[in-house]
């Protein structure tokens, strides 16, 4: 598709950018990037996940720069990410050793290690707190710290997976890790059929709304039957890289917060029922995204006729950057192409109008 170049528009563009600064600075209350990353953490988690870069402070800076626009913040963060040198690949993370802050199961009431509600809006009354304008975050944090110090700490916050017991019974397939190098979708073009690692990476970076909508369509009937959340866990996992001079040693880099979900569904296995498993893992506390990802992962394993089971449809339309970029390109000049459409419409109307005039 060809575009007509816009001439003489540099000055107008510069003034348009100045107006952005005006709208961002139309209040005397300064909002720091640190405040955004701490107090709007769920929004920050979404941006980090869709950008594929774990950095709360940079996500906060990006959100402040673009007035809170998720797609623009993802664009900025991915652009910055592309400038960074990749020195190492981290070692595989065993999420069984996750330092858990939240863990629930919709499949079992009693699970090994117990259920932990943790931080969640699921149990709130969802009423606006109009006194939020006058709340002092430091006072609230101090009060909570004092309350936590008065409580007895848990001996261990590491719990086995719920699915482990089902695997022991042979009710679900074992998913032992192999020696195959994961496919890196940031370094190579996505190919079809794709590997499971490429599929999960693409889903993890996909737009949250798109993935949630697809999962919703599967639950509404355009896919398999209603799945069950076997386990949802949020917590901190350790990242390590191999030590260059000794394969047996590793270097600890730090912790990141992730959410992991396993969804169970029924499936046929040689005329016997078994449980299929969908998996989702995302940065931060993005629970809806992780659950939707697990639902879609399970759907793509079915190879059925529904849109949610079409690998190429799902994986090529969910990228936040590409999706919003292609929709936004409709605002660019389309003078030539639209004129050709107008000419085609006028030509089809000319014979009819001419015949109508003759009949009169």
VEXDREN-2710 file (C-alpha; in Angstrom, 1 decimal):
% VEXDREN-2710
k/r/px/py/pz
1/UNK/0.0/0.0/0.0
2/UNK/1.4/3.4/-1.0
3/UNK/1.0/6.5/1.0
4/UNK/1.1/10.1/-0.2
5/UNK/3.9/12.1/1.5
6/UNK/2.6/15.0/3.6
7/UNK/4.5/18.2/2.6
8/UNK/4.8/21.3/4.7
9/UNK/3.6/19.5/7.9
10/UNK/6.7/19.7/10.0
11/UNK/5.6/22.8/11.9
12/UNK/2.1/21.4/12.5
13/UNK/3.7/18.2/13.9
14/UNK/5.9/20.1/16.2
15/UNK/3.0/22.1/17.6
16/UNK/1.0/18.9/18.0
17/UNK/3.8/17.4/20.2
18/UNK/3.9/20.6/22.3
19/UNK/0.2/20.1/23.0
20/UNK/1.0/16.6/24.4
21/UNK/3.3/18.3/26.9
22/UNK/0.5/20.8/27.7
23/UNK/-2.1/18.0/28.4
24/UNK/0.5/16.1/30.5
25/UNK/1.3/19.2/32.6
26/UNK/-2.1/20.7/33.1
27/UNK/-2.0/20.0/36.9
28/UNK/0.3/21.2/39.6
29/UNK/0.4/17.7/41.2
30/UNK/3.5/16.0/39.9
31/UNK/3.3/12.2/39.5
32/UNK/6.6/10.5/39.6
33/UNK/7.5/7.4/37.7
34/UNK/8.3/5.7/41.1
35/UNK/4.8/6.5/42.3
36/UNK/3.3/5.0/39.2
37/UNK/5.3/1.8/39.5
38/UNK/4.4/1.4/43.1
39/UNK/0.8/2.5/43.3
40/UNK/-0.4/1.5/39.8
41/UNK/1.5/-1.8/39.9
42/UNK/-1.2/-3.9/38.1
43/UNK/-1.0/-1.5/35.1
44/UNK/2.7/-1.6/35.3
45/UNK/2.7/-5.4/35.3
46/UNK/0.5/-5.5/32.2
47/UNK/2.9/-3.1/30.3
48/UNK/5.9/-5.2/31.4
49/UNK/4.3/-8.4/30.2
50/UNK/3.2/-7.1/26.8
51/UNK/6.5/-5.4/26.3
52/UNK/8.6/-8.4/27.4
53/UNK/10.8/-6.4/29.7
54/UNK/10.7/-6.7/33.5
55/UNK/11.5/-3.3/34.8
56/UNK/8.9/-1.5/37.0
57/UNK/10.6/1.8/37.0
58/UNK/11.0/1.9/33.2
59/UNK/7.4/0.9/32.7
60/UNK/6.4/3.7/35.1
61/UNK/8.5/6.2/33.0
62/UNK/6.9/5.0/29.8
63/UNK/3.3/5.3/31.2
64/UNK/4.0/8.8/32.5
65/UNK/5.4/9.8/29.2
66/UNK/2.4/8.6/27.2
67/UNK/-0.4/9.7/29.6
68/UNK/-1.1/6.1/30.7
69/UNK/-1.7/4.7/27.2
70/UNK/-0.9/1.0/27.5
71/UNK/-0.1/0.4/23.8
72/UNK/2.1/3.5/23.6
73/UNK/3.9/2.4/26.8
74/UNK/4.4/-1.1/25.4
75/UNK/5.8/0.5/22.2
76/UNK/8.3/2.7/24.2
77/UNK/9.4/-0.2/26.4
78/UNK/9.9/-2.6/23.5
79/UNK/11.9/0.1/21.5
80/UNK/14.1/0.5/24.5
81/UNK/14.4/-3.2/25.0
82/UNK/15.7/-3.6/21.4
83/UNK/18.7/-1.4/22.2
84/UNK/19.9/-3.6/25.1
85/UNK/22.7/-6.1/24.6
86/UNK/21.7/-9.7/25.4
87/UNK/24.6/-11.2/27.2
88/UNK/23.1/-14.3/28.8
89/UNK/20.1/-16.6/28.8
90/UNK/18.8/-17.3/32.3
91/UNK/18.6/-20.9/33.5
92/UNK/15.2/-22.6/33.7
93/UNK/13.1/-21.5/36.7
94/UNK/11.5/-24.2/38.8
95/UNK/8.3/-22.5/40.0
96/UNK/7.8/-25.1/42.6
97/UNK/10.4/-23.2/44.6
98/UNK/8.4/-19.9/44.1
99/UNK/8.2/-17.7/47.2
100/UNK/4.5/-17.5/47.2
101/UNK/2.3/-14.5/48.1
102/UNK/-0.9/-15.9/46.7
103/UNK/-2.1/-19.4/45.9
104/UNK/-5.6/-20.7/45.2
105/UNK/-7.2/-23.7/43.6
106/UNK/-10.7/-23.9/42.2
107/UNK/-10.4/-27.7/41.8
108/UNK/-9.7/-28.7/45.4
109/UNK/-10.6/-27.3/48.7
110/UNK/-7.7/-28.8/50.6
111/UNK/-4.4/-28.7/48.9
112/UNK/-0.9/-29.5/50.1
113/UNK/0.5/-26.4/51.6
114/UNK/-2.9/-24.8/51.9
115/UNK/-4.6/-22.0/50.0
116/UNK/-3.4/-18.5/50.5
117/UNK/-5.7/-15.6/49.4
118/UNK/-2.9/-13.0/49.3
119/UNK/-3.5/-9.7/47.6
120/UNK/-6.6/-9.7/45.3
121/UNK/-9.5/-7.6/44.4
122/UNK/-11.7/-10.7/44.1
123/UNK/-12.9/-10.3/47.7
124/UNK/-13.5/-6.6/47.8
125/UNK/-16.9/-4.9/47.8
126/UNK/-15.9/-2.9/44.7
127/UNK/-17.2/0.4/46.1
128/UNK/-15.3/3.6/45.3
129/UNK/-13.4/4.9/48.3
130/UNK/-14.0/8.7/48.0
131/UNK/-11.6/9.3/50.9
132/UNK/-8.8/8.0/48.7
133/UNK/-7.8/11.6/47.9
134/UNK/-6.8/12.3/51.4
135/UNK/-5.2/8.9/52.3
136/UNK/-1.5/8.9/53.3
137/UNK/0.2/5.9/51.7
138/UNK/3.1/6.1/54.2
139/UNK/0.7/5.9/57.2
140/UNK/-1.1/3.0/55.7
141/UNK/2.1/1.1/55.0
142/UNK/3.5/1.8/58.5
143/UNK/0.3/0.5/60.1
144/UNK/0.4/-2.7/58.0
145/UNK/4.1/-3.3/58.8
146/UNK/3.3/-3.0/62.5
147/UNK/0.4/-5.5/62.2
148/UNK/2.6/-7.9/60.2
149/UNK/5.4/-7.8/62.8
150/UNK/2.9/-8.8/65.4
151/UNK/1.9/-12.0/63.5
152/UNK/3.8/-15.3/63.5
153/UNK/5.7/-15.7/60.2
154/UNK/5.1/-18.9/58.2
155/UNK/7.8/-21.6/58.4
156/UNK/7.8/-22.0/54.6
157/UNK/6.0/-20.3/51.7
158/UNK/7.1/-22.9/49.1
159/UNK/4.4/-25.4/48.1
160/UNK/4.2/-28.3/45.7
161/UNK/2.1/-28.1/42.6
162/UNK/-1.5/-29.3/42.7
163/UNK/-1.0/-31.1/39.4
164/UNK/1.8/-33.3/40.8
165/UNK/-0.6/-35.5/42.7
166/UNK/-2.7/-36.0/39.5
167/UNK/0.3/-36.9/37.5
168/UNK/1.2/-39.5/40.1
169/UNK/-2.2/-41.1/39.5
170/UNK/-1.7/-41.0/35.7
171/UNK/-4.7/-38.7/35.2
172/UNK/-2.8/-36.1/33.3
173/UNK/0.2/-36.3/31.0
174/UNK/3.7/-35.8/32.4
175/UNK/5.5/-32.7/31.2
176/UNK/9.1/-33.4/32.0
177/UNK/11.5/-30.7/30.6
178/UNK/13.6/-31.8/27.6
179/UNK/17.0/-30.6/26.3
180/UNK/15.5/-28.7/23.4
181/UNK/16.5/-25.1/23.3
182/UNK/13.4/-22.8/23.7
183/UNK/12.4/-20.9/20.5
184/UNK/13.1/-17.2/21.0
185/UNK/10.3/-15.2/19.2
186/UNK/12.2/-12.0/19.8
187/UNK/15.1/-13.2/17.7
188/UNK/13.4/-15.3/15.1
189/UNK/10.3/-15.1/12.9
190/UNK/7.3/-17.1/14.2
191/UNK/6.7/-20.1/12.0
192/UNK/3.8/-22.5/11.8
193/UNK/3.3/-25.0/13.1
194/UNK/5.0/-23.4/16.1
195/UNK/6.7/-25.1/19.0
196/UNK/5.1/-25.0/22.4
197/UNK/7.8/-22.6/23.7
198/UNK/7.1/-20.2/20.8
199/UNK/3.4/-20.4/21.4
200/UNK/3.7/-19.7/25.1
201/UNK/6.1/-16.8/24.6
202/UNK/3.7/-15.2/22.0
203/UNK/0.7/-15.6/24.3
204/UNK/2.6/-14.1/27.3
205/UNK/3.5/-11.0/25.2
206/UNK/0.0/-10.7/23.6
207/UNK/-2.5/-8.0/24.4
208/UNK/-4.4/-8.8/27.6
209/UNK/-7.8/-7.7/26.3
210/UNK/-7.4/-9.8/23.1
211/UNK/-6.4/-13.0/25.0
212/UNK/-9.1/-12.5/27.6
213/UNK/-11.7/-12.0/24.8
214/UNK/-10.6/-15.2/23.1
215/UNK/-10.7/-17.2/26.3
216/UNK/-14.2/-15.7/26.9
217/UNK/-15.4/-16.9/23.5
218/UNK/-14.1/-20.4/24.3
219/UNK/-16.1/-20.5/27.5
220/UNK/-19.2/-19.2/25.7
221/UNK/-19.2/-22.1/23.3
222/UNK/-16.7/-21.4/20.6
223/UNK/-14.2/-23.9/22.0
224/UNK/-13.9/-26.8/24.5
225/UNK/-16.1/-27.1/27.6
226/UNK/-15.6/-25.1/30.9
227/UNK/-12.0/-25.6/32.2
228/UNK/-11.1/-25.6/35.9
229/UNK/-8.3/-23.6/37.5
230/UNK/-6.3/-26.3/39.1
231/UNK/-3.9/-23.8/40.6
232/UNK/-3.1/-20.1/40.5
233/UNK/0.0/-19.0/42.2
234/UNK/1.7/-15.6/42.4
235/UNK/5.1/-15.1/43.9
236/UNK/8.8/-14.4/43.5
237/UNK/11.2/-16.7/41.5
238/UNK/14.9/-16.6/41.4
239/UNK/16.8/-15.9/38.2
240/UNK/20.2/-17.3/37.6
241/UNK/22.7/-17.4/34.7
242/UNK/25.3/-20.1/34.1
243/UNK/28.8/-19.4/35.4
244/UNK/31.2/-19.1/32.4
245/UNK/34.0/-21.1/33.8
246/UNK/32.1/-23.9/35.6
247/UNK/28.9/-25.5/34.2
248/UNK/28.0/-26.8/37.7
249/UNK/27.9/-23.3/39.1
250/UNK/25.4/-20.4/38.5
251/UNK/25.2/-16.7/39.3
252/UNK/22.2/-15.4/41.2
253/UNK/20.7/-12.2/39.6
254/UNK/17.7/-11.5/41.7
255/UNK/14.0/-12.2/42.0
256/UNK/11.0/-11.3/39.7
257/UNK/7.3/-11.5/40.5
258/UNK/5.2/-13.7/38.3
259/UNK/1.8/-15.3/38.2
260/UNK/1.5/-19.0/37.1
261/UNK/-1.8/-20.9/36.2
262/UNK/-2.6/-24.4/35.4
263/UNK/-6.1/-25.1/34.0
264/UNK/-7.6/-28.6/33.8
265/UNK/-10.0/-29.9/31.1
266/UNK/-11.3/-33.3/30.1
267/UNK/-9.9/-34.9/27.0
268/UNK/-10.1/-38.3/25.3
269/UNK/-7.2/-40.7/25.4
270/UNK/-7.7/-44.0/23.5
271/UNK/-11.4/-44.2/24.5
272/UNK/-10.5/-43.2/28.1
273/UNK/-11.0/-39.8/29.7
274/UNK/-8.0/-37.9/31.1
275/UNK/-7.3/-34.4/32.1
276/UNK/-5.6/-32.0/29.7
277/UNK/-3.6/-29.1/31.1
278/UNK/-3.3/-25.5/29.8
279/UNK/-0.5/-23.4/31.1
280/UNK/0.0/-19.7/31.6
281/UNK/2.8/-17.6/33.2
282/UNK/3.2/-13.9/33.0
283/UNK/5.0/-11.0/34.7
284/UNK/3.6/-9.6/37.9
285/UNK/0.1/-10.1/39.3
286/UNK/-1.7/-10.3/36.0
287/UNK/-4.1/-13.1/37.0
288/UNK/-6.7/-12.6/34.2
289/UNK/-4.0/-12.7/31.6
290/UNK/-2.5/-15.8/33.1
291/UNK/-5.8/-17.7/33.3
292/UNK/-6.8/-16.6/29.7
293/UNK/-3.4/-17.7/28.5
294/UNK/-3.9/-21.2/30.1
295/UNK/-7.3/-21.5/28.5
296/UNK/-6.0/-20.6/25.1
297/UNK/-3.0/-22.9/25.4
298/UNK/-5.3/-25.8/26.1
299/UNK/-7.5/-24.8/23.2
300/UNK/-4.6/-24.7/20.8
301/UNK/-3.7/-28.3/21.7
302/UNK/-7.1/-29.5/20.5
303/UNK/-6.6/-28.7/16.7
304/UNK/-10.4/-28.1/16.4
305/UNK/-12.6/-25.9/14.1
306/UNK/-13.0/-23.0/16.5
307/UNK/-11.1/-19.7/16.2
308/UNK/-9.5/-20.3/19.6
309/UNK/-8.1/-23.5/18.2
310/UNK/-6.6/-22.0/15.1
311/UNK/-2.9/-21.5/15.9
312/UNK/-2.1/-19.0/13.1
313/UNK/-5.2/-16.9/13.8
314/UNK/-4.5/-16.7/17.6
315/UNK/-0.8/-16.1/17.5
316/UNK/-0.7/-13.6/14.6
317/UNK/-3.4/-11.2/15.9
318/UNK/-2.8/-10.8/19.6
319/UNK/0.5/-8.8/19.6
320/UNK/-0.3/-5.5/21.3
321/UNK/2.3/-3.5/19.3
322/UNK/1.3/-4.9/15.8
323/UNK/-2.4/-4.9/16.5
324/UNK/-2.6/-1.3/17.7
325/UNK/0.0/-0.1/15.2
326/UNK/-2.0/-1.5/12.3
327/UNK/-5.3/-0.1/13.5
328/UNK/-3.6/3.3/14.1
329/UNK/-2.2/3.4/10.6
330/UNK/-5.7/4.0/9.4
331/UNK/-5.2/7.6/10.6
332/UNK/-2.4/8.1/8.0
333/UNK/-3.1/9.6/4.6
334/UNK/-4.9/7.2/2.3
335/UNK/-5.6/9.8/-0.4
336/UNK/-4.7/7.7/-3.4
337/UNK/-6.4/4.5/-2.3
338/UNK/-9.6/6.3/-1.3
339/UNK/-9.8/8.2/-4.5
340/UNK/-9.5/4.9/-6.4
341/UNK/-12.4/3.6/-4.3
342/UNK/-14.4/6.7/-5.1
343/UNK/-13.7/6.4/-8.8
344/UNK/-14.9/2.7/-8.7
345/UNK/-18.1/3.7/-6.9
346/UNK/-18.8/6.5/-9.4
347/UNK/-18.2/4.3/-12.4
348/UNK/-20.6/1.7/-11.2
349/UNK/-23.3/4.4/-10.7
350/UNK/-22.8/6.1/-14.1
351/UNK/-24.5/3.4/-16.3
352/UNK/-27.5/3.2/-14.0
353/UNK/-27.9/7.0/-13.9
354/UNK/-27.6/7.2/-17.7
355/UNK/-30.2/4.5/-18.2
356/UNK/-32.5/6.2/-15.7
357/UNK/-32.2/9.5/-17.6
358/UNK/-33.1/7.8/-20.9
359/UNK/-36.2/6.1/-19.5
360/UNK/-37.5/9.5/-18.4
END
